[in-house]
C-alpha cells in the first residue's frame, strides 16, 4: 500500500493529530459497541423473567455514566491541545526567515494562476513571473502565499502538503508552506466551483535551488521578450 507522501514541514504534525483523533475515537467506538452488544445479549428477554425498570436516577447506573463521561473529556483535552498546536503553527504563524518568498495564488473558473516576484523580489512589478496550472517552488525554502479568487469560492488544496485553504472573492488570504522533498505533486480545487470544477487540476513542481534558479531565469527571459514585443507593437 502506498500512502500519501509527506512533503511539507508541517504535514507530519497534521497526520499525527489525525491519527490521535482516530485512535482515541476508535477506542471508544469499539468499547461502546462491544459493551452495547454484550448488554443486549446478557439482558435479553428470557421466559419467566420480568424486565426491570430503570429511571436513570439510580446511583449505580449514574456512576458508570459519569466515569465514562470524565474519561471522554480527558481524551478531548488531548485532542484539543494537539489541534491548537497544529492550528497555531499552520494557520496563525507565518515564517520570518530572510529567505522567505511570497507567491500569489489565483483561483478562477477553471484554472490556477501563480505569480512569482522577479529579480527585484517584489510582487506587482514589471519583472513578475507568471504561470498557469503549474507552481514551481524551491525545496527547503519557506513561502508565504497570497490566495485570491477572481470569481467564486475555490479551495487551494495540496494533499502532499496537507494544505487546504478556501479562496474567497474579495479577500486576500495568507498562509505558508515549506517543501521538504523534490518532485511533482497534485494541486486540487476542493470546493465545488462550477461545471468545470473537475477540470481544474494543477501541478506543484518542487525543485532543487539550481533547478529553480534555472526555471526562474527561463521564465524571466520569456517575460522580457513578451514585454519587449508588446512595447514594439504599441509603439
N, CA and C of each residue as an Amber inpcrd file, in Angstrom:
protein
   705
   0.8460000  -1.1960000   0.0000000   0.0000000   0.0000000   0.0000000
   0.8820000   1.2470000   0.0000000   0.5600000   2.1880000  -0.8980000
   1.3340000   3.4270000  -0.9860000   0.5420000   4.5500000  -0.3280000
   1.1300000   5.1500000   0.6850000   0.4610000   6.2250000   1.3970000
   0.7660000   7.5540000   0.7320000  -0.0520000   8.5510000   1.0390000
   0.1580000   9.8890000   0.5230000   1.4960000  10.4110000   1.0400000
   2.3500000  10.9290000   0.1480000   3.6720000  11.3800000   0.5940000
   3.5780000  12.5660000   1.5540000   4.5760000  12.6820000   2.4000000
   4.6880000  13.7950000   3.3430000   5.7730000  14.7210000   2.8160000
   5.3980000  15.9080000   2.3210000   6.3490000  16.7300000   1.5810000
   6.4330000  18.1560000   2.1170000   5.8230000  18.4450000   3.2670000
   5.9750000  19.7740000   3.8610000   6.3970000  19.6360000   5.3140000
   6.8810000  20.7290000   5.8670000   7.4040000  20.6830000   7.2330000
   6.3150000  20.3860000   8.2530000   5.0720000  20.7680000   7.9630000
   4.0060000  20.5490000   8.9520000   3.0780000  19.3940000   8.5960000
   3.3170000  18.7140000   7.4850000   2.4230000  17.6260000   7.0760000
   2.3730000  16.5160000   8.1190000   3.5190000  16.1490000   8.6860000
   3.5510000  15.0500000   9.6490000   2.7990000  15.4070000  10.9310000
   2.8910000  16.6700000  11.3600000   2.1770000  17.0600000  12.5820000
   0.6660000  17.0030000  12.3680000   0.2040000  17.3230000  11.1550000
  -1.2180000  17.1980000  10.8430000  -1.6210000  15.7280000  10.8380000
  -0.8010000  14.8750000  10.2220000  -1.0800000  13.4350000  10.2290000
  -1.1280000  12.8890000  11.6550000  -0.2070000  13.3500000  12.5010000
  -0.1720000  12.8670000  13.8830000  -1.4370000  13.2680000  14.6450000
  -1.9190000  14.5090000  14.4080000  -3.1520000  14.9480000  15.0750000
  -4.3430000  14.1130000  14.6130000  -4.4060000  13.8280000  13.3140000
  -5.4980000  12.9970000  12.7930000  -5.4100000  11.5760000  13.3530000
  -4.1910000  11.0470000  13.4430000  -4.0150000   9.7040000  14.0000000
  -4.4360000   9.6570000  15.4640000  -4.0950000  10.6950000  16.2300000
  -4.5020000  10.7530000  17.6350000  -6.0230000  10.7180000  17.7590000
  -6.7060000  11.5130000  16.9270000  -8.1700000  11.5190000  16.9500000
  -8.7140000  10.1420000  16.5870000  -8.1320000   9.5250000  15.5470000
  -8.6150000   8.2120000  15.0970000  -8.4380000   7.1580000  16.1840000
  -7.3020000   7.1800000  16.8820000  -7.0390000   6.1850000  17.9190000
  -7.9900000   6.3630000  19.0990000  -8.1320000   7.6110000  19.5750000
  -8.9850000   7.8400000  20.7380000 -10.4600000   7.5850000  20.4180000
 -10.9240000   8.1270000  19.2910000 -12.3220000   7.9030000  18.9150000
 -12.5530000   6.4270000  18.5820000 -11.5860000   5.8060000  17.9120000
 -11.7170000   4.3900000  17.5810000 -11.7910000   3.5180000  18.8180000
 -10.9840000   3.8380000  19.8360000 -11.0090000   3.0630000  21.0810000
 -12.3940000   3.1150000  21.7180000 -12.9520000   4.3320000  21.8480000
 -14.2610000   4.4610000  22.4810000 -15.3640000   3.8610000  21.6120000
 -15.2090000   3.9210000  20.3020000 -16.2090000   3.3170000  19.4170000
 -16.2500000   1.8060000  19.5930000 -15.0690000   1.1760000  19.5790000
 -15.0040000  -0.2820000  19.7460000 -15.5260000  -0.6850000  21.1240000
 -15.1030000   0.0570000  22.1620000 -15.5480000  -0.2560000  23.5150000
 -17.0660000  -0.1090000  23.6440000 -17.6140000   0.9660000  23.0840000
 -19.0540000   1.2190000  23.1950000 -19.8750000   0.1330000  22.4970000
 -19.4810000  -0.2100000  21.2690000 -20.2510000  -1.2220000  20.5450000
 -20.0950000  -2.6080000  21.1780000 -18.8920000  -2.8960000  21.6970000
 -18.7010000  -4.1780000  22.3810000 -19.6040000  -4.2720000  23.6060000
 -19.6100000  -3.2190000  24.4170000 -20.4610000  -3.1970000  25.6080000
 -21.9400000  -3.2200000  25.2300000 -22.2920000  -2.4850000  24.1820000
 -23.6770000  -2.4100000  23.7440000 -24.2200000  -3.7930000  23.3700000
 -23.4790000  -4.5160000  22.5410000 -23.9690000  -5.8310000  22.1090000
 -23.8820000  -6.8690000  23.2480000 -22.9000000  -6.7110000  24.1450000
 -22.8290000  -7.6220000  25.2920000 -24.0390000  -7.4280000  26.2060000
 -24.4320000  -6.1740000  26.4190000 -25.5990000  -5.9100000  27.2580000
 -26.8770000  -6.4460000  26.6140000 -26.9750000  -6.3140000  25.2740000
 -28.1490000  -6.8710000  24.5880000 -28.2330000  -8.3800000  24.8060000
 -27.0570000  -9.0350000  24.6830000 -27.0380000 -10.4900000  24.8700000
 -27.2560000 -10.8690000  26.3310000 -26.5840000 -10.1580000  27.2400000
 -26.6220000 -10.5120000  28.6620000 -28.0170000 -10.3160000  29.2470000
 -28.6970000  -9.2660000  28.8560000 -30.0060000  -8.9660000  29.4460000
 -31.1340000  -9.1440000  28.4270000 -30.9660000 -10.1300000  27.5840000
 -32.0240000 -10.4340000  26.6160000 -33.2520000 -11.0060000  27.3350000
 -34.3470000 -10.9460000  26.6450000 -35.5990000 -11.4610000  27.2300000
 -35.5020000 -12.9600000  27.4480000 -35.9540000 -13.3940000  28.6310000
 -35.9760000 -14.8190000  28.9650000 -37.3630000 -15.1870000  29.4850000
 -37.8030000 -16.3820000  29.1550000 -39.1340000 -16.8100000  29.6460000
 -39.1730000 -16.7940000  31.1730000 -40.2340000 -16.2340000  31.7200000
 -40.4340000 -16.2380000  33.1560000 -39.6600000 -15.1910000  33.9220000
 -38.9070000 -14.3300000  33.2090000 -38.1090000 -13.3070000  33.9010000
 -38.5990000 -11.9310000  33.4740000 -39.0540000 -11.1550000  34.4230000
 -39.6030000  -9.8480000  34.1320000 -38.4840000  -8.8150000  33.9670000
 -38.7140000  -7.8680000  33.0830000 -37.7300000  -6.7950000  32.8670000
 -37.7710000  -5.8140000  34.0220000 -36.6350000  -5.2810000  34.3620000
 -36.5690000  -4.2630000  35.3950000 -36.7530000  -2.8730000  34.7930000
 -37.1680000  -1.9400000  35.6120000 -37.3830000  -0.5660000  35.1550000
 -36.3330000   0.3320000  35.7850000 -35.5930000   1.0190000  34.9460000
 -34.5210000   1.9020000  35.4110000 -34.8830000   3.3300000  35.0300000
 -34.9230000   4.2220000  35.9970000 -35.2950000   5.6190000  35.7360000
 -34.1130000   6.4470000  35.2380000 -32.9000000   5.9720000  35.5150000
 -31.7160000   6.7560000  35.1560000 -31.2240000   7.6130000  36.2960000
 -31.9110000   7.6000000  37.4090000 -31.5190000   8.3910000  38.5700000
 -30.8690000   7.5450000  39.6600000 -30.8180000   6.2350000  39.4740000
 -30.1910000   5.3620000  40.4660000 -28.6920000   5.6370000  40.5230000
 -28.1190000   5.5280000  41.6980000 -26.7120000   5.8570000  41.9050000
 -25.7800000   4.9590000  41.0940000 -26.0310000   3.6550000  41.0800000
 -25.1200000   2.7170000  40.4200000 -25.0140000   2.9700000  38.9120000
 -26.1360000   3.0410000  38.1630000 -26.0110000   3.3240000  36.7260000
 -25.3960000   4.6950000  36.4460000 -25.7490000   5.6990000  37.2530000
 -25.2170000   7.0410000  37.0300000 -23.7080000   7.0780000  37.2250000
 -23.1960000   6.2470000  38.1350000 -21.7580000   6.2440000  38.3920000
 -20.9820000   5.8020000  37.1530000 -21.4550000   4.7550000  36.4870000
 -20.7480000   4.2760000  35.2970000 -20.7990000   5.3060000  34.1700000
 -21.9300000   5.9940000  34.0370000 -22.0470000   7.0220000  33.0030000
 -21.1200000   8.1960000  33.2990000 -21.0630000   8.5940000  34.5680000
 -20.2150000   9.7320000  34.9490000 -18.7420000   9.4150000  34.7390000
 -18.3200000   8.2100000  35.1140000 -16.9050000   7.8270000  34.9320000
 -16.5380000   7.8300000  33.4490000 -17.4040000   7.2420000  32.6150000
 -17.1330000   7.2140000  31.1730000 -17.0870000   8.6290000  30.5950000
 -17.9880000   9.4740000  31.0730000 -18.0280000  10.8570000  30.6030000
 -16.7360000  11.5830000  30.9480000 -16.2390000  11.4220000  32.1640000
 -15.0000000  12.0660000  32.5810000 -13.8070000  11.5810000  31.7490000
 -13.7680000  10.2870000  31.4710000 -12.6710000   9.7390000  30.6710000
 -12.6930000  10.2900000  29.2480000 -13.8880000  10.4270000  28.6810000
 -14.0050000  11.0100000  27.3380000 -13.5360000  12.4650000  27.3430000
 -13.8800000  13.2030000  28.3700000 -13.4480000  14.5970000  28.4680000
 -11.9270000  14.6970000  28.5600000 -11.3010000  13.7660000  29.2830000
  -9.8330000  13.7450000  29.3570000  -9.2380000  13.5360000  27.9610000
  -9.8280000  12.6130000  27.1940000  -9.3640000  12.3860000  25.8190000
  -9.5540000  13.6330000  24.9720000 -10.6690000  14.3360000  25.1830000
 -10.9280000  15.5700000  24.4420000  -9.8570000  16.6210000  24.7110000
  -9.3660000  16.6690000  25.9310000  -8.3180000  17.6350000  26.2700000
  -7.0690000  17.3740000  25.4330000  -6.6720000  16.1250000  25.2960000
  -5.5040000  15.7790000  24.4760000  -5.7320000  16.1630000  23.0120000
  -6.9420000  15.9160000  22.5190000  -7.2520000  16.2560000  21.1230000
  -7.2030000  17.7690000  20.9170000  -7.7870000  18.5260000  21.8390000
  -7.8120000  19.9830000  21.7120000  -6.4000000  20.5580000  21.7590000
  -5.5670000  20.0580000  22.6720000  -4.1920000  20.5480000  22.7620000
  -3.4310000  20.2750000  21.4660000  -3.5560000  19.0570000  20.9430000
  -2.8690000  18.7130000  19.6930000  -3.3790000  19.5670000  18.5410000
  -4.6970000  19.7730000  18.4620000  -5.2800000  20.5550000  17.3680000
  -4.8520000  22.0200000  17.4360000  -4.8310000  22.6000000  18.6250000
  -4.4340000  24.0030000  18.7630000  -2.9710000  24.1910000  18.3740000
  -2.1130000  23.2730000  18.7800000  -0.6930000  23.3850000  18.4240000
  -0.5080000  23.3700000  16.9190000  -1.2030000  22.4690000  16.2360000
  -1.0920000  22.4020000  14.7820000  -1.6970000  23.6430000  14.1430000
  -2.8620000  24.0740000  14.6350000  -3.5340000  25.2380000  14.0660000
  -2.6670000  26.4880000  14.1670000  -2.0670000  26.7170000  15.3260000
  -1.2210000  27.9030000  15.5080000  -0.0190000  27.8550000  14.5640000
   0.5750000  26.6900000  14.4100000   1.7530000  26.5560000  13.5460000
   1.3890000  26.7630000  12.0870000   0.2900000  26.1670000  11.6440000
  -0.0470000  26.1670000  10.2180000  -0.8080000  27.4230000   9.8160000
  -1.7510000  27.8670000  10.6450000  -2.6720000  28.9300000  10.2430000
  -2.3610000  30.3020000  10.8150000  -1.6520000  30.3840000  11.9200000
  -1.5010000  31.6720000  12.5800000  -0.0610000  32.1570000  12.6960000
   0.8860000  31.3710000  12.2400000   2.2910000  31.7570000  12.3490000
   2.9320000  31.7380000  10.9710000   3.3300000  32.8980000  10.4780000
   3.9930000  32.9910000   9.1840000   5.5070000  33.0000000   9.3820000
   6.2570000  32.3840000   8.4700000   7.7150000  32.3600000   8.6110000
   8.3050000  33.7550000   8.4590000   9.3880000  33.9800000   9.1800000
  10.0460000  35.2920000   9.1420000  11.5010000  35.1910000   8.6880000
  11.9390000  34.0220000   8.2120000  13.3180000  33.8480000   7.7760000
  13.6190000  34.7770000   6.6010000  14.8480000  35.2620000   6.4900000
  15.1980000  36.1960000   5.4050000  14.9690000  35.6220000   4.0110000
  15.0990000  34.2880000   3.8750000  14.9580000  33.6840000   2.5500000
  13.5050000  33.4420000   2.1570000  12.5530000  33.8060000   3.0420000
  11.1380000  33.5930000   2.7380000  10.7210000  34.3930000   1.5080000
   9.9520000  33.7540000   0.6410000   9.4730000  34.4240000  -0.5660000
   7.9520000  34.3830000  -0.6000000   7.3660000  35.4040000  -1.2130000
   5.9140000  35.4700000  -1.3460000   5.5130000  35.0900000  -2.7670000
   4.4700000  34.2830000  -2.8860000   3.9280000  33.9030000  -4.1880000
   2.4150000  34.0950000  -4.1450000   1.8570000  34.6120000  -5.2350000
   0.4150000  34.8110000  -5.2830000  -0.2430000  33.6290000  -5.9810000
  -1.3160000  33.1260000  -5.3710000  -2.0730000  32.0010000  -5.9230000
  -3.4650000  32.5150000  -6.2720000  -3.8550000  32.3690000  -7.5310000
  -5.1220000  32.9220000  -8.0190000  -6.0010000  31.7880000  -8.5170000
  -7.1940000  31.6690000  -7.9310000  -8.1630000  30.6940000  -8.3960000
  -9.2130000  31.3560000  -9.2640000  -9.5800000  30.7110000 -10.3450000
 -10.6220000  31.2330000 -11.2240000 -11.2580000  30.0660000 -11.9620000
 -12.4460000  30.2780000 -12.5000000 -13.0900000  29.2240000 -13.2750000
 -12.4160000  29.1100000 -14.6410000 -11.6690000  28.0150000 -14.9490000
 -11.3630000  26.8940000 -14.0700000  -9.8880000  26.5980000 -14.2210000
  -9.0690000  27.3940000 -13.5540000  -7.6170000  27.2640000 -13.6610000
  -6.9710000  27.9140000 -12.4430000  -5.7320000  27.5270000 -12.2080000
  -4.9060000  28.1600000 -11.1840000  -3.8510000  29.0150000 -11.8760000
  -3.6450000  30.2260000 -11.3780000  -2.5720000  31.0900000 -11.8630000
  -1.6490000  31.4110000 -10.6920000  -0.3780000  31.5500000 -11.0010000
   0.6260000  31.8020000  -9.9570000   1.5210000  32.9610000 -10.3910000
   1.8400000  33.8220000  -9.4380000   2.6850000  34.9760000  -9.7150000
   3.8580000  34.9710000  -8.7410000   5.0720000  34.9070000  -9.2990000
   6.3050000  34.9850000  -8.5100000   6.9140000  36.3700000  -8.6540000
   7.5530000  36.8670000  -7.6110000   8.3400000  38.0870000  -7.7940000
   9.5620000  37.7990000  -8.6550000   9.9200000  38.7460000  -9.4870000
  11.1020000  38.5880000 -10.3320000  12.3780000  38.8770000  -9.5640000
  13.4310000  39.2610000 -10.2670000  14.7320000  39.5200000  -9.6090000
  14.6720000  40.5800000  -8.5170000  13.6920000  41.5100000  -8.6030000
  13.6270000  42.5460000  -7.5590000  13.0160000  42.0310000  -6.2560000
  12.4550000  40.8080000  -6.2890000  11.9000000  40.2100000  -5.0760000
  10.6030000  40.8200000  -4.6080000   9.9350000  41.6100000  -5.4620000
   8.7110000  42.3040000  -5.0760000   7.6100000  41.9560000  -6.0750000
   6.4170000  41.6500000  -5.5590000   5.2860000  41.3880000  -6.4300000
   4.7260000  42.6820000  -7.0180000   3.9800000  42.5200000  -8.1040000
   3.2900000  43.6270000  -8.7710000   4.2600000  44.6330000  -9.3680000
   5.3630000  44.1360000  -9.9070000   6.2890000  44.9690000 -10.6710000
   6.4660000  44.3370000 -12.0550000   7.1750000  45.0460000 -12.9270000
   7.2580000  44.6330000 -14.3260000   7.9520000  43.2950000 -14.5270000
   8.7940000  42.8810000 -13.5690000   9.5480000  41.6350000 -13.7700000
   8.8890000  40.4250000 -13.1180000   7.6130000  40.5560000 -12.7140000
   6.9080000  39.4050000 -12.1360000   6.9060000  38.2320000 -13.1170000
   6.9610000  37.0260000 -12.5640000   6.9360000  35.8010000 -13.3690000
   5.6120000  35.0960000 -13.1240000   4.8780000  34.8330000 -14.2170000
   3.5390000  34.2600000 -14.1090000   3.4940000  32.8870000 -14.7730000
   2.6810000  32.0110000 -14.1870000   2.4830000  30.6850000 -14.7670000
   1.0460000  30.2540000 -14.5270000   0.5890000  29.3090000 -15.3250000
  -0.7840000  28.8170000 -15.2370000  -0.7600000  27.3170000 -14.9900000
  -1.4810000  26.8890000 -13.9520000  -1.6590000  25.4740000 -13.6090000
  -0.3670000  24.7660000 -13.2290000   0.6980000  25.4930000 -12.9870000
   1.9580000  24.8630000 -12.5720000   2.7030000  25.8190000 -11.6620000
   2.8720000  25.4120000 -10.4160000   3.5690000  26.2170000  -9.4150000
   4.9450000  25.6180000  -9.1650000   5.9810000  26.3940000  -9.4420000
   7.3610000  25.9590000  -9.2170000   7.8830000  26.6120000  -7.9510000
   8.4070000  25.7950000  -7.0380000   8.9980000  26.3140000  -5.8090000
  10.3130000  25.5990000  -5.5240000  11.0430000  26.1310000  -4.5760000
  12.3640000  25.5940000  -4.2240000  12.2750000  24.7880000  -2.9310000
  12.8550000  23.6120000  -2.9280000  12.8370000  22.7670000  -1.7450000
  13.6090000  23.4390000  -0.6080000  13.1020000  23.3130000   0.6140000
  13.7910000  23.8490000   1.7780000  13.6500000  25.3400000   1.9600000
  12.8440000  25.9830000   1.1460000  12.6600000  27.4320000   1.2530000
  11.2360000  27.7330000   1.7010000  11.0270000  28.5430000   2.7410000
   9.6680000  28.8730000   3.1690000   9.0160000  29.8740000   2.2100000
   7.7430000  29.6460000   1.9510000   6.9690000  30.5280000   1.0700000
   5.7250000  30.9990000   1.8070000   5.4090000  32.2690000   1.6420000
   4.1270000  32.8110000   2.0640000   3.2780000  32.9630000   0.8050000
   2.0770000  32.4020000   0.8280000   1.2110000  32.5570000  -0.3400000
   0.1090000  33.5640000  -0.0390000  -0.2440000  34.3210000  -1.0720000
  -1.3960000  35.2180000  -1.0320000  -2.4650000  34.5970000  -1.9210000
  -3.5170000  34.0940000  -1.3180000  -4.5410000  33.3570000  -2.0330000
  -5.7310000  34.2640000  -2.3370000  -6.0940000  34.3590000  -3.6090000
  -7.2260000  35.1920000  -4.0190000  -8.0840000  34.4140000  -5.0170000
  -9.3110000  34.8750000  -5.1840000 -10.2210000  34.3050000  -6.1810000
 -10.7270000  35.4200000  -7.0820000 -10.8150000  35.1300000  -8.3600000
 -11.2950000  36.1310000  -9.3120000 -12.8000000  36.0690000  -9.5380000
 -13.4400000  34.9970000  -9.0490000 -14.8680000  34.8830000  -9.3530000
 -15.6670000  34.2830000  -8.2050000 -15.5590000  32.9720000  -7.9870000
 -16.3880000  32.2870000  -6.9890000 -15.4880000  31.6550000  -5.9290000
 -16.1080000  30.9430000  -4.9990000 -15.3260000  30.2250000  -3.9910000
 -14.5130000  29.1120000  -4.6420000 -13.2330000  29.0560000  -4.3330000
 -12.3750000  27.9490000  -4.7070000 -11.6950000  27.4480000  -3.4310000
 -10.9100000  26.3890000  -3.5600000 -10.1650000  25.8760000  -2.4140000
  -8.8200000  25.3630000  -2.8940000  -7.7610000  26.0050000  -2.4050000
  -6.3920000  25.6520000  -2.7750000  -5.9610000  24.4620000  -1.9260000
  -5.8880000  23.3030000  -2.5590000  -5.5890000  22.0660000  -1.8400000
  -4.3550000  21.4000000  -2.4300000  -3.3730000  21.1440000  -1.5650000
  -2.1610000  20.4140000  -1.9520000  -2.0460000  19.2240000  -1.0010000
  -2.5810000  18.0550000  -1.3880000  -2.6230000  16.9200000  -0.4620000
  -1.2540000  16.5280000   0.0980000  -0.2040000  16.5880000  -0.7080000
   1.1280000  16.1960000  -0.2310000   1.6430000  17.1390000   0.8450000
   1.1400000  18.3670000   0.8750000   1.4920000  19.3420000   1.9140000
   0.5470000  19.2580000   3.1040000  -0.6000000  18.5660000   2.9420000
  -1.7140000  18.6010000   3.8980000  -2.2340000  20.0360000   4.0140000
  -2.2370000  20.7190000   2.8900000  -2.6710000  22.1110000   2.8220000
  -4.0340000  22.1860000   2.1550000  -4.9610000  22.8990000   2.7860000
  -6.3000000  23.0940000   2.2330000  -6.8160000  24.4270000   2.7470000
  -7.0120000  25.3700000   1.8290000  -7.4190000  26.7160000   2.2280000
  -8.4100000  27.2880000   1.2250000  -9.5560000  27.7660000   1.7230000
 -10.5530000  28.3770000   0.8510000 -10.0260000  29.6770000   0.2540000
 -10.3740000  29.8980000  -1.0140000 -10.1370000  31.1760000  -1.6820000
 -11.4780000  31.8810000  -1.7850000 -11.5740000  33.0790000  -1.2060000
 -12.8410000  33.7870000  -1.0810000 -12.7830000  35.0700000  -1.9090000
 -13.7320000  35.2790000  -2.8050000 -13.7240000  36.5090000  -3.6150000
 -13.6950000  37.7630000  -2.7360000 -12.8530000  38.7090000  -3.1090000
 -12.7620000  39.9610000  -2.3710000 -11.8200000  39.9420000  -1.1920000
 -11.1940000  38.7980000  -0.9220000 -10.2680000  38.7040000   0.2130000
  -8.9070000  38.1920000  -0.2330000  -7.8770000  38.6230000   0.4500000
  -6.5250000  38.0830000   0.2780000  -6.2030000  37.2780000   1.5280000
  -6.0280000  35.9810000   1.3610000  -5.7900000  35.0870000   2.4970000
  -4.3450000  34.6210000   2.4570000  -3.6450000  34.8260000   3.5400000
  -2.2360000  34.4380000   3.6140000  -2.0690000  33.1040000   4.3300000
  -1.0830000  32.3540000   3.8970000  -0.6860000  31.1100000   4.5400000
   0.7560000  30.8350000   4.1560000   1.2300000  29.6640000   4.5040000
   2.6320000  29.3850000   4.1950000   2.8410000  27.8960000   3.9970000
   3.9800000  27.5650000   3.4260000   4.4210000  26.1760000   3.3040000
   5.9240000  26.1650000   3.0720000   6.5070000  25.0310000   3.3690000
   7.9360000  24.8020000   3.0880000   8.0970000  23.3440000   2.6790000
   8.5590000  23.1230000   1.4700000   8.6960000  21.7720000   0.9380000
   9.9420000  21.0960000   1.5040000   9.8360000  19.7900000   1.7210000
  10.9470000  19.0250000   2.2800000  11.5450000  18.0280000   1.2890000
  10.9620000  17.9350000   0.0970000  11.4670000  16.9810000  -0.8940000
  11.1270000  17.4960000  -2.2850000  11.8680000  17.0390000  -3.2750000
  11.6080000  17.4430000  -4.6520000  10.6160000  16.4880000  -5.3060000
  10.0650000  16.9170000  -6.4270000   9.1300000  16.0730000  -7.1590000
   7.9610000  16.8780000  -7.6890000   7.0130000  16.1730000  -8.2800000
   5.8210000  16.7870000  -8.8550000   4.5870000  16.2220000  -8.1530000
   3.6960000  17.1130000  -7.7060000   2.5580000  16.7040000  -6.8930000
   1.2940000  17.4450000  -7.3350000   0.1440000  16.9000000  -6.9350000
  -1.1450000  17.4450000  -7.3580000  -1.4970000  18.7270000  -6.6100000
  -2.1090000  19.6330000  -7.3400000  -2.8450000  20.7690000  -6.7720000
  -4.2930000  20.5790000  -7.1650000  -5.2040000  20.7080000  -6.2190000
  -6.6150000  20.4740000  -6.4880000  -7.4420000  21.6750000  -6.0560000
  -8.6180000  21.7900000  -6.6530000  -9.6390000  22.6810000  -6.1050000
 -10.5940000  21.7970000  -5.3130000 -10.6770000  22.0320000  -4.0220000
 -11.5010000  21.1900000  -3.1530000 -12.8270000  21.8610000  -2.7960000
 -13.2670000  22.7820000  -3.6430000 -14.5520000  23.4580000  -3.4440000
 -15.3260000  23.4020000  -4.7570000 -16.5720000  22.9380000  -4.7070000
 -17.3850000  22.8710000  -5.9210000 -17.5640000  24.2800000  -6.4720000
 -16.9590000  24.5560000  -7.6160000 -16.8860000  25.9360000  -8.1260000
 -17.5390000  26.0920000  -9.4980000 -18.3250000  25.1150000  -9.9080000
 -18.9920000  25.2450000 -11.1920000 -18.8440000  23.9970000 -12.0300000
 -19.3390000  24.0770000 -13.2620000 -19.4020000  22.9020000 -14.1190000
 -18.0170000  22.3590000 -14.4750000 -16.9900000  23.2180000 -14.4480000
 -15.6370000  22.7680000 -14.7810000 -14.7820000  22.4570000 -13.5670000
 -15.4220000  22.2840000 -12.4140000 -14.6750000  22.0350000 -11.1750000
 -13.7230000  20.8420000 -11.3030000 -14.2060000  19.7600000 -11.9140000
 -13.3800000  18.5570000 -12.0390000 -12.2600000  18.6910000 -13.0480000
 -12.2520000  19.7960000 -13.7930000 -11.2160000  20.0160000 -14.8100000
 -10.2680000  21.1310000 -14.3730000 -10.0630000  21.2480000 -13.0760000
  -9.2360000  22.3350000 -12.5280000  -8.0370000  21.7990000 -11.7550000
  -7.3050000  20.8490000 -12.3190000  -6.1130000  20.3690000 -11.6130000
  -4.9160000  21.2720000 -11.8820000  -3.9630000  21.2430000 -10.9980000
  -2.6980000  21.9340000 -11.1960000  -1.5670000  21.0270000 -10.7630000
  -0.3550000  21.4680000 -11.0020000   0.8170000  20.6950000 -10.6070000
   1.7460000  21.5610000  -9.7760000   2.2380000  20.9720000  -8.6970000
   3.2600000  21.5900000  -7.8620000   4.5910000  20.9390000  -8.2080000
   5.5260000  21.7380000  -8.6590000   6.8460000  21.2260000  -9.0330000
   7.8570000  21.7560000  -8.0220000   8.4260000  20.8510000  -7.2270000
   9.4050000  21.2240000  -6.2090000  10.7920000  20.9090000  -6.7510000
  11.6510000  21.9210000  -6.7970000  12.9480000  21.8040000  -7.4620000
  14.0920000  22.0730000  -6.4930000  15.2680000  21.6210000  -6.8720000
  16.4710000  21.9900000  -6.1350000  16.7430000  23.4750000  -6.3720000
  17.5660000  24.1150000  -5.5490000  17.8690000  25.5370000  -5.7770000
  18.4010000  25.8060000  -7.1830000  19.2340000  24.9010000  -7.7060000
  19.7940000  25.0980000  -9.0450000  18.7020000  24.9780000 -10.1150000
  17.8580000  23.9690000  -9.9910000  16.7710000  23.7940000 -10.9570000
  15.8000000  24.9720000 -10.9080000  15.5040000  25.4330000  -9.7040000
  14.5480000  26.5390000  -9.5790000  15.1350000  27.8320000 -10.1440000
  16.4080000  28.0740000  -9.8890000  17.0500000  29.2770000 -10.4340000
  17.0290000  29.2420000 -11.9620000  17.2710000  28.0610000 -12.5400000
  17.2480000  27.9270000 -13.9960000  15.8370000  28.1720000 -14.5340000
  14.8280000  27.6340000 -13.8450000  13.4430000  27.8520000 -14.2870000
  13.0800000  29.3270000 -14.2090000  13.4490000  29.9850000 -13.1130000
  13.1570000  31.4150000 -12.9610000  13.8340000  32.2200000 -14.0670000
  15.0660000  31.8550000 -14.3950000  15.7920000  32.5750000 -15.4490000
  15.0940000  32.4140000 -16.7960000  14.6690000  31.1910000 -17.1190000
  13.9740000  30.9620000 -18.3850000  12.6630000  31.7440000 -18.4520000
  11.9080000  31.7080000 -17.3440000  10.6330000  32.4230000 -17.3280000
  10.8470000  33.9280000 -17.4010000  11.9010000  34.4120000 -16.7460000
  12.2020000  35.8380000 -16.7990000  12.5740000  36.2900000 -18.2000000
  13.3470000  35.4750000 -18.9170000  13.7070000  35.8150000 -20.2930000
  12.4790000  35.8240000 -21.1860000  11.6030000  34.8250000 -20.9990000
  10.3830000  34.7580000 -21.8100000   9.4900000  35.9610000 -21.5330000
   9.3580000  36.3510000 -20.2430000   8.5440000  37.5090000 -19.8980000
   9.1410000  38.7840000 -20.4730000  10.4640000  38.8770000 -20.4690000
  11.1320000  40.0510000 -21.0280000  10.8980000  40.1790000 -22.5190000
  10.9790000  39.0530000 -23.2280000  10.7400000  39.0800000 -24.6730000
   9.2970000  39.4690000 -24.9760000   8.3600000  38.9340000 -24.1690000
   6.9530000  39.2730000 -24.3830000   6.6920000  40.7590000 -24.1260000
   7.3310000  41.3030000 -23.0890000   7.1640000  42.7100000 -22.7600000
   7.7450000  43.5900000 -23.8710000   8.9020000  43.1720000 -24.3910000
   9.5420000  43.9290000 -25.4700000   8.6880000  43.9090000 -26.7350000
   8.1420000  42.7430000 -27.0610000   7.2860000  42.6320000 -28.2400000
   6.0330000  43.4730000 -28.0890000   5.4760000  43.4930000 -26.8680000
   4.2800000  44.2770000 -26.6140000   4.5760000  45.7660000 -26.7730000
   5.7580000  46.1900000 -26.3000000   6.1420000  47.5940000 -26.4310000
   6.3230000  47.9990000 -27.8750000   6.9080000  47.1300000 -28.6740000
   7.0960000  47.4340000 -30.0970000   5.7560000  47.5300000 -30.8150000
   4.8160000  46.5920000 -30.4290000   3.5120000  46.5990000 -31.0990000
   2.7390000  47.8560000 -30.7710000   2.8140000  48.3020000 -29.5190000
   2.0860000  49.5180000 -29.1280000   2.7320000  50.7620000 -29.6870000
   4.0770000  50.6920000 -29.9490000   4.7680000  51.8570000 -30.4980000
   4.4830000  52.0160000 -31.9660000
